[in-house]
Amino acid sequence: MDKQDTHAGPQASDARPVLEGPDIARVLTRIAHEIVERAKGADDVVLLGIPTRGVFLAQRLAAKLEQITERKVPVGSLDITMYRDDLRMHPPRALARTEIPGDGIDGRLVVLVDDVLFSGRTIRAALDALNDIGRPRAVQLAVLVDRGHRELPIRADYVGKNLPTSLRETVKVQLAEEDGRDTVLLGAKPAAPGEPQP
């Protein structure tokens, strides 16, 4: 996911909501059921959220999986900062936390969780980070929004909403834990300094 895409996105005045709180809750419930179905019960599933909003989504998915299976699902976070291929092009960024559940990931089905899937470069970095931690049985990807424009051969196994976008648009995910409300906003990308507005 392109992190600046979700954080420096449109203001409420020039963006329209494409998902609201009840929609987000509904798609997370659907994704949880899909995970249980594909994993045949989710016995060996570990959820790892990609900071920041992917971690909150992973925690919500874990709660829904526990409701469905009546079993606690391990959940953690996976910081990919040092694995990004654009580190040289951006100012230094603060490291987030990597928290791997106590039983680790070896031989488990790891479901990476992120808010927006865009170029695929964030997920490539997450796979590299995962490789340094252990050897899962399999890795799957769950995202709240897939906005297209892939630059790498990466696709999500579980998608809350496919949202076709142009490169002149930006997608901003807001979650109550971080932003005080649940919504996904689609708006015009701010023009770079000196670039005329379309």
C-alpha positions in Angstrom: 0.0 0.0 0.0 1.1 3.5 -0.7 1.2 4.9 2.9 1.0 8.6 1.8 -2.1 7.6 0.0 -4.1 7.0 3.1 -2.6 9.6 5.4 -2.2 12.7 3.2 -5.5 12.1 1.5 -8.4 14.4 0.7 -10.1 16.6 3.3 -13.7 15.9 4.0 -14.8 18.9 2.0 -13.5 17.6 -1.4 -13.9 13.9 -0.9 -16.9 11.6 -1.0 -17.3 8.6 1.3 -17.3 5.3 -0.4 -17.6 3.2 2.8 -19.0 4.3 6.1 -18.8 2.6 9.5 -21.6 0.0 9.0 -20.2 -0.9 5.6 -16.7 -1.4 7.1 -18.1 -3.6 9.9 -20.1 -5.6 7.3 -17.1 -6.3 5.0 -14.9 -7.3 7.9 -17.5 -9.8 9.0 -17.6 -11.2 5.5 -13.8 -11.4 5.3 -13.7 -13.2 8.6 -16.2 -15.8 7.3 -14.2 -16.2 4.1 -11.0 -16.8 6.1 -12.8 -19.5 8.2 -14.1 -21.2 5.1 -10.8 -21.1 3.2 -8.7 -22.1 6.2 -11.2 -24.9 7.2 -11.8 -23.5 10.7 -8.9 -21.1 11.1 -7.1 -23.4 13.6 -3.6 -22.3 12.5 -4.4 -18.7 11.4 -2.2 -15.8 12.6 -3.2 -12.3 11.7 -0.5 -9.7 11.2 -1.5 -6.1 10.6 0.7 -3.6 8.7 0.9 -0.4 10.7 -0.9 1.7 11.2 -4.5 1.1 10.2 -3.8 -2.5 9.1 -3.1 -3.3 12.8 -6.5 -2.0 13.9 -8.2 -4.0 11.1 -6.4 -7.1 12.1 -7.5 -6.7 15.7 -11.1 -6.3 14.5 -10.8 -9.3 12.3 -9.4 -11.4 15.2 -12.4 -10.4 17.3 -14.8 -11.4 14.6 -13.0 -14.7 14.0 -13.2 -15.4 17.7 -17.0 -14.9 17.6 -17.3 -17.3 14.7 -14.9 -20.0 15.9 -15.2 -19.5 19.7 -11.4 -19.6 19.7 -8.8 -16.9 20.2 -6.9 -16.1 17.0 -3.3 -14.8 17.4 -2.9 -11.3 16.2 0.2 -9.1 15.9 1.8 -6.4 13.8 4.5 -6.3 11.1 6.6 -3.2 10.6 7.9 -3.0 7.1 9.6 0.4 7.3 13.2 -0.9 6.8 12.1 -3.2 3.9 10.6 -0.5 1.7 12.2 0.1 -1.6 11.6 3.9 -1.5 13.6 4.6 1.7 16.1 6.6 -0.3 13.4 8.8 -1.8 11.7 9.8 1.4 12.8 11.5 4.7 13.5 9.1 7.5 10.3 7.7 9.0 9.6 6.5 12.5 9.7 2.8 13.0 6.5 1.1 14.0 6.3 -2.0 16.1 6.6 -5.6 15.0 4.8 -7.8 17.5 4.7 -11.5 16.6 2.3 -13.7 18.7 4.0 -16.0 21.2 3.7 -19.2 19.2 5.4 -17.6 16.2 4.5 -18.0 12.6 6.4 -21.2 11.6 4.0 -23.7 9.9 1.1 -21.3 10.4 -1.2 -19.7 7.9 -0.3 -16.0 8.1 -2.9 -13.5 6.9 -1.4 -10.0 6.3 -3.9 -7.3 6.9 -3.7 -3.8 5.4 -6.1 -0.9 4.7 -5.4 -0.1 1.0 -3.8 -2.2 -1.7 -2.3 0.0 -4.4 1.0 -0.6 -6.1 1.8 -3.8 -4.2 5.2 -2.5 -3.0 4.1 -2.4 0.7 3.1 -6.1 0.5 6.3 -7.0 -1.2 8.2 -5.3 1.7 5.9 -7.2 4.2 6.8 -10.5 2.6 10.5 -9.7 2.9 10.0 -8.8 6.6 8.1 -12.0 7.2 10.9 -14.0 5.6 13.3 -12.7 8.3 10.9 -13.8 11.1 10.0 -17.3 10.2 8.6 -19.7 7.7 4.8 -19.8 7.5 2.9 -22.6 5.9 1.2 -20.1 3.6 0.7 -16.4 3.4 -2.6 -14.7 2.4 -3.6 -11.0 2.1 -6.7 -9.3 3.4 -7.3 -5.6 2.5 -10.2 -3.2 3.2 -9.9 -1.5 -0.2 -8.2 -2.6 -3.5 -7.8 0.5 -5.6 -5.9 -1.1 -8.5 -2.8 0.2 -10.2 -0.6 -2.7 -9.3 3.1 -2.4 -10.1 4.0 -5.9 -8.9 2.2 -9.3 -9.4 0.5 -9.2 -6.0 -3.2 -9.7 -5.4 -5.4 -9.9 -2.3 -7.1 -13.1 -1.2 -9.8 -11.1 0.7 -11.0 -7.7 -0.4 -13.6 -5.6 1.4 -14.2 -3.3 -1.6 -12.7 -3.1 -5.1 -12.6 0.6 -5.9 -11.5 1.5 -9.4 -9.6 4.8 -9.2 -7.5 7.0 -11.4 -4.0 8.0 -10.4 -5.3 11.6 -10.0 -7.5 10.3 -7.1 -6.5 9.5 -3.6 -8.1 7.1 -1.1 -8.1 7.9 2.6 -9.1 5.3 5.2 -10.1 6.6 8.6 -10.6 4.3 11.6 -12.1 5.1 15.0 -9.0 3.9 16.8 -6.8 6.4 15.0 -9.1 9.0 13.5 -12.2 9.0 15.7 -14.5 7.7 13.0 -14.8 4.9 10.4 -14.9 5.9 6.8 -13.2 5.5 3.4 -12.9 8.7 1.4 -12.2 9.1 -2.3 -11.1 12.5 -3.5 -8.8 14.4 -5.9 -5.1 14.1 -5.3 -3.6 17.4 -4.2 -1.5 19.0 -6.9 2.3 19.0 -6.3 3.8 22.5 -5.8 3.8 24.3 -9.1 1.5 21.8 -10.8 -1.8 23.3 -12.0 -5.0 21.8 -10.7 -6.9 19.7 -13.2 
